[in-house]
Amino acid sequence: MSVQNKKVKKGLSKSLFIKGLQCHKCLYLNKYSPELKDEITPQKLAMFASGTEVGLLAQQLFPGGIEVSYEGLSYAEQLGKTKYLIKKETKNIYEATFSHEGIFIKMDILHKGNDGWEIYEVKSSTEVKDVYYDDVALQYYVLSGCGLNISKAFLVHINNEYVRQGDIDVDQLFFIEDLTGEVIEKQNFVASEVLKMKEMLGTGEPVIDIGEHCSDPYDCEFIGHCWKHIPENSVFDFRGRGLNKFDLYRSGIVLMKDVPVDLLSPDQLMQLDGYLKKKNFFNEDAVREFLEELWYPISFFDFETSYMVPVPIFDGVRPYQQVPFQYSLHVQQKENGELKHFEYLARAGKDPRRELIEKLLNDLPKKSCVLAYNMSFEIGILNDLKSGFPEYEEKIDNIIANMRDLMIPFRSKAIYYWQMEGSYSLKKVLPALVPELNYEGMEVSDGAMASDSWLKMITMEDTQEIEKARKALLEYCGLDTLAMVKILKKIKEYFI
């Protein structure tokens, strides 16, 4: 629908301005067709929630402030309350609200310093990203336009070296970076971009094709809409590096089968050949060499860990550190022997790591071959546990020394089934080798969902809901290790 048939909406906000810098079409669709957005994933909702928590904690850096809340106040009332608080020279204002030239913004923290007002934008990131300069520069532009004397502009972000001990120490949790010079330099750029965006919003949907901007600096929320013309088995389905997929697309090459083979890596050629001819590939010598490195007893092992938690939830933990809360372990003492299953899933109320490592050390047979899928992940978690609990260092080192990686023959393409579509992830390997076993229909079906489910579970009070969540988590993690059992069995049937 053309803009002539819609009420023209030229107003901007901080988030809309950043979207507009990334892509004018994204801005336009947000204003006129927000119903076309992709569905928000539980993981993204969890990220939003953690961002809110970080913002509230950052307010403690400037205590005693007054908040201008969204809830219960109209835009006009928020603007009025902010104006009143500024007139009273309130030292700290949270969510201060301003409007200038049709740009409506709410600020994280506005602080009255000795030389004027100071902007503090809070981010959950552990570093200052380029896009944050644009975010703060727009705030400076609006506040200056409203006649406020802005002396400084800062970014508040997470210090990833902070280790929690007791209550959160906000002075240690956050870094504060001065962006004032860069922000002032960007004022002409901001003014120019604001004008371009408003002109675009008044003239109709811009014709902008897909490109690198779809995921830079953020994944666009209209991928499903803007990419719907891309067919299956397109150039974008090639795995690996070295192929400029957008260059191919812009030159008119969309399908995998049309890509000149001299542009493809050996692995990509294998993927293409597999797709076109439904052909599998095997390097028997490499597979047998891998199998010779395994021994009995053998333990199939998998961790589940928390993710995307900027504020450490336990003592001894850093921001964004992955805390193991669950494992699954299938053990065979001998070839074709009985398969025994051991598992652990933390309950709410305390740091699970000591209990987890003690149970794992008890469950693992001595000198067992420990088989993981992408063992670098498990090794990273074990090294974290070793750092946190040095009394178990020697025993953890023994586990690490005995680890082997079931991913190796698939990553190296010693085993390649065309159904894997160039991937060597467990979610692709399992249905290719063991089609009767899959993750479809499971309440928890990937690691991100597992983390989200556990973080929700530990705050639940309803006993039935807790047990339902536990059951789903145990089923998922148990399938991960059972999948490894079945995959190894399939490999041995074929190659021995």
C-alpha positions as CSV (number, residue, x, y, z in Angstrom):
1,M,0.0,0.0,0.0
2,S,1.4,3.4,-0.9
3,V,2.0,6.1,1.6
4,Q,-0.7,8.2,0.0
5,N,-3.3,5.7,1.3
6,K,-1.9,5.9,4.8
7,K,-1.7,8.5,7.4
8,V,1.9,9.9,7.1
9,K,4.0,9.0,10.2
10,K,7.2,10.9,10.2
11,G,7.9,10.6,13.9
12,L,11.1,8.9,15.1
13,S,12.5,7.4,18.2
14,K,15.9,6.1,19.2
15,S,15.2,2.6,18.1
16,L,13.6,3.7,14.8
17,F,16.5,6.0,14.1
18,I,19.0,3.1,14.5
19,K,16.8,0.9,12.3
20,G,16.7,3.6,9.7
21,L,20.5,3.9,9.7
22,Q,20.6,0.2,9.0
23,C,17.9,0.1,6.3
24,H,15.3,2.7,5.3
25,K,13.0,-0.1,4.3
26,C,13.2,-1.6,7.8
27,L,12.2,1.9,9.2
28,Y,9.3,2.2,6.8
29,L,7.9,-1.2,7.6
30,N,8.2,-0.5,11.3
31,K,6.1,2.6,10.8
32,Y,3.5,1.4,8.3
33,S,3.5,-2.4,8.4
34,P,4.7,-3.7,11.8
35,E,2.5,-6.8,11.4
36,L,5.0,-8.1,8.9
37,K,7.7,-8.6,11.6
38,D,9.1,-12.0,12.3
39,E,7.8,-13.7,15.4
40,I,9.8,-12.8,18.5
41,T,11.7,-15.8,19.8
42,P,11.8,-16.8,23.5
43,Q,15.5,-16.2,23.4
44,K,15.0,-12.6,22.2
45,L,12.4,-12.1,24.9
46,A,14.9,-13.3,27.5
47,M,17.5,-10.9,26.1
48,F,15.0,-8.0,26.4
49,A,14.3,-9.0,30.0
50,S,18.0,-9.2,30.9
51,G,18.5,-5.7,29.3
52,T,15.7,-4.3,31.5
53,E,17.5,-5.9,34.6
54,V,20.8,-4.3,33.5
55,G,19.1,-0.9,33.1
56,L,17.6,-1.0,36.6
57,L,20.9,-2.0,38.2
58,A,22.7,0.9,36.4
59,Q,20.3,3.3,38.1
60,Q,22.0,2.3,41.4
61,L,25.1,4.1,40.0
62,F,23.0,7.3,40.4
63,P,20.9,6.6,43.5
64,G,17.9,8.6,44.6
65,G,16.6,9.4,41.2
66,I,13.0,9.9,40.0
67,E,11.6,7.8,37.1
68,V,9.4,9.1,34.3
69,S,7.5,5.9,33.8
70,Y,5.7,4.8,30.6
71,E,3.0,3.2,32.7
72,G,0.0,5.4,33.5
73,L,1.3,8.5,31.7
74,S,0.6,9.7,28.2
75,Y,3.5,11.0,26.1
76,A,2.5,14.6,26.9
77,E,2.5,13.8,30.6
78,Q,5.9,12.1,30.4
79,L,7.3,15.2,28.7
80,G,5.7,17.4,31.2
81,K,7.0,15.5,34.2
82,T,10.5,15.5,32.7
83,K,10.3,19.3,32.2
84,Y,9.2,19.8,35.8
85,L,12.0,17.6,37.2
86,I,14.6,19.5,35.1
87,K,13.2,22.8,36.3
88,K,13.6,21.6,39.9
89,E,17.2,20.5,39.0
90,T,16.5,17.0,40.1
91,K,19.9,15.4,40.3
92,N,19.1,12.0,38.7
93,I,16.2,11.3,36.4
94,Y,15.5,7.8,35.0
95,E,13.7,7.4,31.7
96,A,13.7,11.2,31.1
97,T,11.5,12.0,28.1
98,F,12.1,14.5,25.4
99,S,10.7,15.4,22.0
100,H,12.4,17.6,19.3
101,E,11.5,17.9,15.6
102,G,9.2,14.9,15.9
103,I,11.9,12.7,17.6
104,F,10.6,11.2,20.8
105,I,13.2,9.7,23.1
106,K,13.4,8.2,26.6
107,M,16.9,8.2,28.2
108,D,18.2,5.7,30.6
109,I,19.8,8.1,33.0
110,L,20.0,11.9,33.0
111,H,22.4,13.3,35.6
112,K,22.9,16.9,36.8
113,G,26.6,17.4,36.9
114,N,28.7,20.4,38.0
115,D,29.0,21.8,34.5
116,G,25.6,20.8,33.1
117,W,23.4,17.8,32.3
118,E,25.1,14.4,31.6
119,I,23.7,11.6,29.4
120,Y,24.2,8.0,30.4
121,E,23.1,5.3,28.0
122,V,23.1,1.8,29.4
123,K,23.9,-1.3,27.3
124,S,24.2,-5.0,28.2
125,S,27.2,-5.3,25.9
126,T,30.7,-5.8,27.2
127,E,32.2,-3.3,24.8
128,V,31.5,0.0,23.0
129,K,30.1,-0.9,19.6
130,D,30.0,1.6,16.7
131,V,26.2,1.7,16.6
132,Y,26.2,3.0,20.2
133,Y,27.8,6.3,19.1
134,D,24.8,6.9,16.8
135,D,22.4,6.1,19.6
136,V,24.0,8.5,22.1
137,A,24.5,11.1,19.3
138,L,20.8,11.2,18.6
139,Q,20.1,11.8,22.3
140,Y,22.6,14.6,22.4
141,Y,20.9,16.1,19.3
142,V,17.4,16.0,20.8
143,L,18.4,17.3,24.2
144,S,20.4,20.1,22.7
145,G,17.5,20.9,20.4
146,C,15.3,21.2,23.5
147,G,17.7,23.8,24.9
148,L,19.3,21.7,27.5
149,N,23.0,22.3,28.3
150,I,24.7,18.9,27.8
151,S,28.2,18.8,29.2
152,K,29.0,15.1,28.8
153,A,27.7,12.0,27.1
154,F,28.6,8.5,28.5
155,L,28.0,4.9,27.7
156,V,27.5,2.5,30.6
157,H,28.3,-1.2,29.7
158,I,29.1,-4.5,31.4
159,N,32.5,-5.2,32.8
160,N,33.1,-8.9,31.8
161,E,36.0,-9.3,34.2
162,Y,33.8,-8.7,37.2
163,V,33.3,-11.7,39.5
164,R,30.3,-11.7,41.8
165,Q,30.9,-12.2,45.5
166,G,27.8,-11.6,47.5
167,D,25.4,-8.8,46.5
168,I,26.0,-7.2,43.1
169,D,28.6,-4.5,43.2
170,V,27.3,-2.1,40.6
171,D,30.5,0.0,40.7
172,Q,32.4,-3.2,39.6
173,L,29.7,-4.6,37.3
174,F,29.8,-1.6,35.0
175,F,32.3,0.4,33.0
176,I,31.5,4.0,32.1
177,E,33.0,5.3,28.8
178,D,33.1,9.0,27.8
179,L,31.7,9.4,24.3
180,T,31.3,13.2,24.3
181,G,33.9,14.1,21.6
182,E,32.7,11.5,19.1
183,V,29.0,12.3,19.8
184,I,29.5,16.0,19.2
185,E,31.4,15.3,15.9
186,K,28.3,13.3,14.8
187,Q,25.8,16.1,15.2
188,N,25.8,17.1,11.5
189,F,25.5,13.5,10.5
190,V,22.5,13.0,12.8
191,A,20.7,16.0,11.4
192,S,21.3,14.9,7.9
193,E,20.1,11.3,8.5
194,V,17.0,12.5,10.4
195,L,16.0,14.7,7.4
196,K,16.6,11.8,5.0
197,M,14.4,9.4,7.1
198,K,11.6,11.9,7.3
199,E,11.6,12.6,3.6
200,M,11.6,8.9,2.9
201,L,8.6,8.3,5.3
202,G,6.6,10.8,3.4
203,T,7.3,9.5,-0.1
204,G,6.5,5.7,0.1
205,E,8.2,2.4,0.7
206,P,11.8,2.5,-0.6
207,V,12.9,-0.2,-3.0
208,I,15.8,-1.8,-1.2
209,D,16.9,-5.4,-1.9
210,I,18.3,-7.8,0.6
211,G,22.0,-7.5,1.4
212,E,24.7,-7.5,4.0
213,H,22.7,-4.8,5.9
214,C,20.1,-7.3,6.8
215,S,22.2,-8.5,9.7
216,D,24.5,-5.5,10.3
217,P,24.6,-4.3,13.0
218,Y,21.5,-6.3,14.1
219,D,19.4,-9.1,12.6
220,C,16.5,-7.4,10.9
221,E,13.0,-8.2,12.2
222,F,11.6,-8.4,8.7
223,I,13.8,-11.2,7.3
224,G,10.8,-13.4,6.7
225,H,9.1,-10.7,4.7
226,C,12.1,-9.4,2.7
227,W,13.6,-12.8,2.0
228,K,10.5,-14.6,1.0
229,H,11.5,-14.6,-2.7
230,I,14.6,-16.6,-2.0
231,P,14.0,-20.3,-2.9
232,E,15.2,-23.4,-1.2
233,N,18.7,-24.6,-2.2
234,S,19.9,-21.0,-3.0
235,V,23.4,-19.7,-2.9
236,F,22.7,-18.6,0.7
237,D,22.5,-22.3,1.7
238,F,26.1,-23.0,1.0
239,R,28.1,-23.6,4.1
240,G,31.6,-22.4,4.8
241,R,33.6,-19.3,3.9
242,G,35.2,-18.0,0.7
243,L,32.0,-17.5,-1.3
244,N,30.5,-14.1,-1.6
245,K,26.9,-15.0,-1.7
246,F,25.5,-11.5,-2.1
247,D,27.8,-10.8,-5.0
248,L,26.4,-13.9,-6.7
249,Y,22.9,-12.9,-5.9
250,R,23.4,-9.4,-7.2
251,S,24.8,-10.8,-10.4
252,G,21.6,-12.9,-10.9
253,I,22.8,-16.2,-9.6
254,V,20.4,-17.4,-7.0
255,L,20.3,-21.2,-7.1
256,M,23.1,-23.4,-5.8
257,K,23.1,-25.4,-9.1
258,D,24.0,-22.2,-11.1
259,V,27.1,-21.2,-9.1
260,P,30.3,-21.7,-11.2
261,V,32.1,-24.7,-9.6
262,D,35.5,-23.0,-9.8
263,L,34.2,-20.6,-7.1
264,L,33.4,-23.4,-4.6
265,S,35.6,-24.9,-2.0
266,P,36.0,-28.7,-1.8
267,D,33.5,-28.9,1.0
268,Q,31.0,-26.7,-1.0
269,L,31.5,-28.9,-4.1
270,M,30.7,-31.9,-1.9
271,Q,27.6,-30.1,-0.7
272,L,26.5,-29.3,-4.2
273,D,27.2,-32.8,-5.5
274,G,25.3,-34.2,-2.6
275,Y,22.3,-32.0,-3.3
276,L,22.3,-32.6,-7.1
277,K,23.0,-36.3,-7.1
278,K,21.8,-37.3,-3.6
279,K,25.3,-38.6,-3.1
280,N,27.1,-39.5,0.1
281,F,30.8,-39.4,0.7
282,F,33.1,-41.4,2.9
283,N,36.8,-41.5,3.7
284,E,37.1,-45.0,5.2
285,D,40.7,-44.6,6.3
286,A,40.0,-41.4,8.3
287,V,36.9,-42.9,9.9
288,R,38.8,-46.1,11.0
289,E,41.6,-43.9,12.4
290,F,39.0,-42.0,14.4
291,L,37.4,-45.2,15.7
292,E,40.8,-46.6,16.8
293,E,41.2,-43.6,19.2
294,L,38.1,-44.7,21.2
295,W,38.1,-47.3,24.0
296,Y,35.9,-48.9,26.6
297,P,34.4,-48.1,29.0
298,I,33.0,-45.3,26.9
299,S,30.8,-42.4,28.2
300,F,28.7,-40.3,26.0
301,F,28.5,-36.8,27.6
302,D,26.7,-33.5,27.2
303,F,26.4,-30.3,29.2
304,E,23.6,-27.8,29.2
305,T,24.5,-24.3,30.3
306,S,22.9,-20.9,31.0
307,Y,23.3,-18.2,28.3
308,M,22.9,-14.5,27.8
309,V,23.0,-13.6,31.5
310,P,24.8,-10.3,31.8
311,V,24.2,-10.1,35.6
312,P,25.9,-13.1,37.3
313,I,23.3,-15.2,39.3
314,F,25.8,-16.9,41.6
315,D,29.0,-16.1,43.5
316,G,32.2,-16.8,41.6
317,V,30.6,-16.2,38.2
318,R,31.4,-13.5,35.6
319,P,28.9,-11.7,33.3
320,Y,27.9,-14.0,30.4
321,Q,29.8,-16.9,31.9
322,Q,28.0,-20.1,30.9
323,V,27.0,-21.9,34.1
324,P,26.4,-25.7,33.7
325,F,23.1,-26.7,35.2
326,Q,22.6,-30.1,33.6
327,Y,24.3,-33.0,32.1
328,S,23.4,-36.3,30.5
329,L,25.7,-39.4,30.5
330,H,25.2,-42.7,28.8
331,V,27.9,-45.3,29.7
332,Q,28.9,-48.6,28.2
333,Q,31.5,-50.7,30.0
334,K,32.2,-52.9,27.0
335,E,31.4,-53.3,23.3
336,N,27.7,-54.1,22.9
337,G,27.4,-53.9,26.7
338,E,24.5,-52.7,28.7
339,L,23.8,-49.0,28.3
340,K,23.4,-47.1,31.6
341,H,22.1,-43.6,31.8
342,F,23.1,-41.0,34.5
343,E,21.9,-37.4,34.6
344,Y,21.9,-34.3,36.7
345,L,19.5,-31.2,36.6
346,A,19.9,-28.4,39.1
347,R,17.1,-27.3,41.2
348,A,16.4,-23.7,42.3
349,G,18.0,-22.0,45.3
350,K,21.8,-22.4,45.0
351,D,24.8,-22.5,42.7
352,P,24.7,-26.0,41.1
353,R,28.3,-26.2,40.0
354,R,29.9,-28.0,43.0
355,E,27.0,-30.6,43.2
356,L,27.2,-31.1,39.5
357,I,30.9,-31.7,39.3
358,E,30.8,-34.1,42.4
359,K,28.0,-36.1,40.9
360,L,29.8,-36.2,37.5
361,L,33.0,-37.5,39.0
362,N,31.0,-40.2,40.8
363,D,29.1,-41.2,37.6
364,L,32.0,-41.3,35.2
365,P,33.8,-44.7,35.2
366,K,37.5,-44.3,35.9
367,K,39.7,-44.0,32.8
368,S,36.6,-43.9,30.6
369,C,36.8,-42.6,27.1
370,V,34.5,-39.5,27.3
371,L,32.8,-38.8,24.0
372,A,31.2,-35.4,23.3
373,Y,29.9,-33.7,20.2
374,N,32.0,-30.6,19.7
375,M,34.1,-31.3,22.8
376,S,35.6,-27.8,22.8
377,F,32.4,-26.6,24.4
378,E,32.5,-29.3,27.2
379,I,36.2,-28.6,27.7
380,G,35.6,-24.9,28.1
381,I,32.9,-25.6,30.8
382,L,35.2,-28.1,32.6
383,N,38.0,-25.5,32.6
384,D,35.7,-23.0,34.2
385,L,34.7,-25.5,36.8
386,K,38.4,-26.2,37.5
387,S,39.0,-22.5,38.0
388,G,36.1,-22.2,40.4
389,F,36.8,-25.4,42.3
390,P,40.6,-26.0,42.2
391,E,40.4,-28.9,44.6
392,Y,39.0,-30.9,41.7
393,E,41.6,-29.7,39.2
394,E,43.5,-33.1,38.8
395,K,40.3,-35.1,38.4
396,I,38.9,-32.6,35.9
397,D,42.1,-32.6,34.0
398,N,41.8,-36.4,33.7
399,I,38.4,-36.1,32.2
400,I,39.7,-33.6,29.6
401,A,42.6,-35.8,28.7
402,N,40.2,-38.7,28.0
403,M,37.8,-36.7,25.9
404,R,37.3,-37.5,22.2
405,D,35.1,-35.6,19.7
406,L,32.4,-37.4,17.8
407,M,32.0,-34.4,15.6
408,I,35.5,-34.9,14.0
409,P,34.5,-37.4,11.2
410,F,31.6,-35.1,10.2
411,R,33.4,-31.8,10.4
412,S,36.3,-33.2,8.3
413,K,33.8,-34.6,5.8
414,A,35.2,-38.1,6.4
415,I,31.5,-38.9,6.7
416,Y,29.1,-36.8,4.6
417,Y,25.4,-37.6,3.9
418,W,23.7,-35.3,1.4
419,Q,20.8,-34.8,3.8
420,M,23.3,-32.9,6.1
421,E,23.1,-30.0,3.7
422,G,26.8,-29.0,4.3
423,S,26.4,-28.9,8.0
424,Y,28.0,-31.1,10.7
425,S,25.7,-30.0,13.6
426,L,24.2,-32.8,15.6
427,K,20.7,-31.6,14.6
428,K,21.6,-32.4,10.9
429,V,23.8,-35.5,11.5
430,L,21.2,-37.3,13.6
431,P,18.3,-37.4,11.1
432,A,20.7,-38.3,8.3
433,L,22.2,-41.4,10.1
434,V,19.4,-42.3,12.5
435,P,16.1,-41.0,11.0
436,E,14.0,-42.8,13.5
437,L,15.4,-40.5,16.2
438,N,14.8,-36.7,16.1
439,Y,14.0,-33.6,18.1
440,E,10.7,-32.8,16.4
441,G,7.8,-32.1,18.6
442,M,9.9,-31.8,21.8
443,E,9.0,-29.0,24.2
444,V,12.8,-28.3,24.5
445,S,14.6,-28.9,21.2
446,D,17.9,-26.9,21.3
447,G,20.4,-25.5,23.8
448,A,19.0,-22.0,23.8
449,M,15.5,-23.3,24.7
450,A,17.1,-25.4,27.4
451,S,18.8,-22.4,29.0
452,D,15.7,-20.3,28.7
453,S,13.6,-23.1,30.2
454,W,15.9,-23.6,33.2
455,L,16.2,-19.9,34.0
456,K,12.4,-19.7,34.1
457,M,12.1,-22.9,36.0
458,I,14.3,-21.8,38.9
459,T,11.9,-18.9,39.5
460,M,8.7,-21.0,39.3
461,E,6.6,-21.7,42.4
462,D,4.0,-24.0,41.0
463,T,5.2,-27.6,41.7
464,Q,3.4,-29.1,38.6
465,E,5.0,-26.5,36.3
466,I,8.4,-27.1,37.8
467,E,8.1,-30.9,37.2
468,K,6.8,-30.3,33.7
469,A,9.9,-28.1,32.9
470,R,12.2,-30.6,34.5
471,K,10.8,-33.5,32.4
472,A,11.2,-31.5,29.2
473,L,14.8,-30.6,30.0
474,L,15.8,-34.2,31.0
475,E,14.2,-35.6,27.8
476,Y,16.1,-33.1,25.6
477,C,19.6,-33.5,27.2
478,G,19.1,-37.3,27.4
479,L,18.3,-37.4,23.7
480,D,21.6,-35.5,23.0
481,T,23.7,-38.3,24.5
482,L,21.5,-41.1,23.2
483,A,21.9,-39.6,19.7
484,M,25.7,-40.0,20.1
485,V,25.2,-43.6,21.1
486,K,23.1,-44.3,18.0
487,I,25.4,-42.4,15.7
488,L,28.5,-44.2,16.9
489,K,26.7,-47.6,16.5
490,K,25.8,-46.6,13.0
491,I,29.3,-45.7,12.1
492,K,30.7,-49.0,13.4
493,E,28.0,-51.0,11.5
494,Y,29.1,-49.3,8.3
495,F,32.9,-49.3,8.7
496,I,33.8,-52.3,10.9
